[in-house]
Amino acid sequence: MAEEKDSSEHELEQLQFKVIILGDGAVGKTSIAMRHTENSFSNVYKQTIGLDFYLKRLSLPGDVQVALQLWDIGGQTIGGKMLKNYIFGAHFLPPRAVIVPKAVLLVYDITNYESFQNLEDWLRLVQRTFGDSKLPYIGLCGNKCDMNHLRTVKAAKHKQFADENDMKSYMMSAKTGDQVNSAFFQIAADLAGIIVTRPEVEITTPIVKATIINHDQNDPDVAAPDMRRPDKKCLIQ
Ligand SMILES: Nc1nc2c(ncn2[C@@H]2O[C@H](COP(=O)(O)OP(=O)(O)OP(=O)(O)O)[C@@H](O)[C@H]2O)c(=O)[nH]1
C-alpha cells in the first residue's frame, strides 16, 4: 500500500509560479499583492524600494496545489539597472518544486491615463528582457475600479491594448478586494494548464460590501439606492 506523504513533503512538490507585478508608482501593485496574500489594505502610500515578495497558496480544481510567488517591483525601478535581474532573477524555489513558467501582471490605475500609456514602456521592457526566449504569460490589470466615476482609461482602450499584445484582461480593486482573488486564481489555473469554469472562478471573489450613504429619505430629489443589486464596477466592457 502506498504510503501517504506527510504534509511537508507534499509542500515541496507543489507547483510554484512566479508572478511579476509591474507598472508605474502608486498604481496599487503592493496593495494588490497584500490584498491577495493577507486580505489587507492600507490607504497610506508607502513606496516600494526595489522589490518585495509575497507568497500565496491556492488550491485549483482536481486538488492541484499551487504556490504563487508575487514579485512586487517598485514603480521607480523602470530606469534602474536591477530591473532585468528582478524580472529574470533567481527563484527562491524549494528544492523539489516543479520549475515554473512566469507571468507578468502589467498594472495601471484606471483614474490615471499616464499610468496606462506608460505600460507601453513596461511591456517593451519585458519584451526586451525576454529577447528571443518565449514571452511569459502577460496580464493587463486595471486597478482602483472602486473609483470608476473618475475613470480616464476607457474600456475600449484597455481591450484594444490587451488584444493587440495578446494579454489577458483583468480589472480589480485592491481597496474593496473586488476581482483580486479571482484574477490570481485564473492566472494560476492558466499557468497550470487547468481549465476553470466561471462559477469556480467567481467563488474565489469575496462579497464586496457596498458603502451605505445615509441619504435623507424624505428628500424627493434623492433616489433610494437599490440594495438588491450592488453596482458591479470592475467590468472591462
Ligand atoms: N481607491 C483605491 N486606492 C488604491 C487601490 N489600490 C491602491 N490604492 C492606493 O494607492 C496608493 C498606492 O498604492 P501602492 O500599492 O503602494 O502602489 P504601488 O504601485 O505599489 O506603488 P510603488 O511602490 O511606488 O511602485 C496607496 O495610497 C493605496 O492606498 C484601489 O484599488 N483603490
The ligand as an SDF file (V2000), in Angstrom:
LIG
                    3D

 32 34  0  0  0  0  0  0  0  0999 V2000
   -9.0710   53.8180   -4.1590 N   0  0  0  0  0  0  0  0  0  0  0  0
   -8.0980   52.9260   -4.2920 C   0  0  0  0  0  0  0  0  0  0  0  0
   -6.8510   53.2040   -3.8650 N   0  0  0  0  0  0  0  0  0  0  0  0
   -5.8990   52.2570   -4.0260 C   0  0  0  0  0  0  0  0  0  0  0  0
   -6.1720   50.9960   -4.6110 C   0  0  0  0  0  0  0  0  0  0  0  0
   -5.0200   50.2920   -4.6460 N   0  0  0  0  0  0  0  0  0  0  0  0
   -4.0880   51.0730   -4.0910 C   0  0  0  0  0  0  0  0  0  0  0  0
   -4.5940   52.2430   -3.7110 N   0  0  0  0  0  0  0  0  0  0  0  0
   -3.8800   53.3630   -3.0630 C   0  0  0  0  0  0  0  0  0  0  0  0
   -2.9060   53.8460   -3.9800 O   0  0  0  0  0  0  0  0  0  0  0  0
   -1.7040   54.2220   -3.3030 C   0  0  0  0  0  0  0  0  0  0  0  0
   -0.5120   53.4920   -3.8860 C   0  0  0  0  0  0  0  0  0  0  0  0
   -0.6510   52.0960   -3.6470 O   0  0  0  0  0  0  0  0  0  0  0  0
    0.5860   51.0840   -3.6700 P   0  0  0  0  0  0  0  0  0  0  0  0
    0.0200   49.7250   -3.5870 O   0  0  0  0  0  0  0  0  0  0  0  0
    1.6010   51.4750   -2.6730 O   0  0  0  0  0  0  0  0  0  0  0  0
    1.1650   51.3840   -5.1210 O   0  0  0  0  0  0  0  0  0  0  0  0
    2.4360   50.7240   -5.8500 P   0  0  0  0  0  0  0  0  0  0  0  0
    2.0600   50.5410   -7.2740 O   0  0  0  0  0  0  0  0  0  0  0  0
    2.8970   49.5220   -5.1150 O   0  0  0  0  0  0  0  0  0  0  0  0
    3.4970   51.9080   -5.7160 O   0  0  0  0  0  0  0  0  0  0  0  0
    5.1460   51.8640   -5.8150 P   0  0  0  0  0  0  0  0  0  0  0  0
    5.6390   51.2430   -4.5650 O   0  0  0  0  0  0  0  0  0  0  0  0
    5.5490   53.3020   -5.9270 O   0  0  0  0  0  0  0  0  0  0  0  0
    5.5150   51.1050   -7.0470 O   0  0  0  0  0  0  0  0  0  0  0  0
   -1.9390   53.9180   -1.8180 C   0  0  0  0  0  0  0  0  0  0  0  0
   -2.3330   55.1160   -1.1810 O   0  0  0  0  0  0  0  0  0  0  0  0
   -3.1000   52.9170   -1.8270 C   0  0  0  0  0  0  0  0  0  0  0  0
   -3.8990   53.0170   -0.6790 O   0  0  0  0  0  0  0  0  0  0  0  0
   -7.5160   50.7270   -5.0460 C   0  0  0  0  0  0  0  0  0  0  0  0
   -7.8720   49.6720   -5.5670 O   0  0  0  0  0  0  0  0  0  0  0  0
   -8.4280   51.7320   -4.8670 N   0  0  0  0  0  0  0  0  0  0  0  0
  1  2  1  0
  2  3  2  0
  2 32  1  0
  3  4  1  0
  4  5  2  0
  4  8  1  0
  5  6  1  0
  5 30  1  0
  6  7  2  0
  7  8  1  0
  8  9  1  0
  9 10  1  0
  9 28  1  0
 10 11  1  0
 11 12  1  0
 11 26  1  0
 12 13  1  0
 13 14  1  0
 14 15  2  0
 14 16  1  0
 14 17  1  0
 17 18  1  0
 18 19  2  0
 18 20  1  0
 18 21  1  0
 21 22  1  0
 22 23  2  0
 22 24  1  0
 22 25  1  0
 26 27  1  0
 26 28  1  0
 28 29  1  0
 30 31  2  0
 30 32  1  0
M  END
$$$$
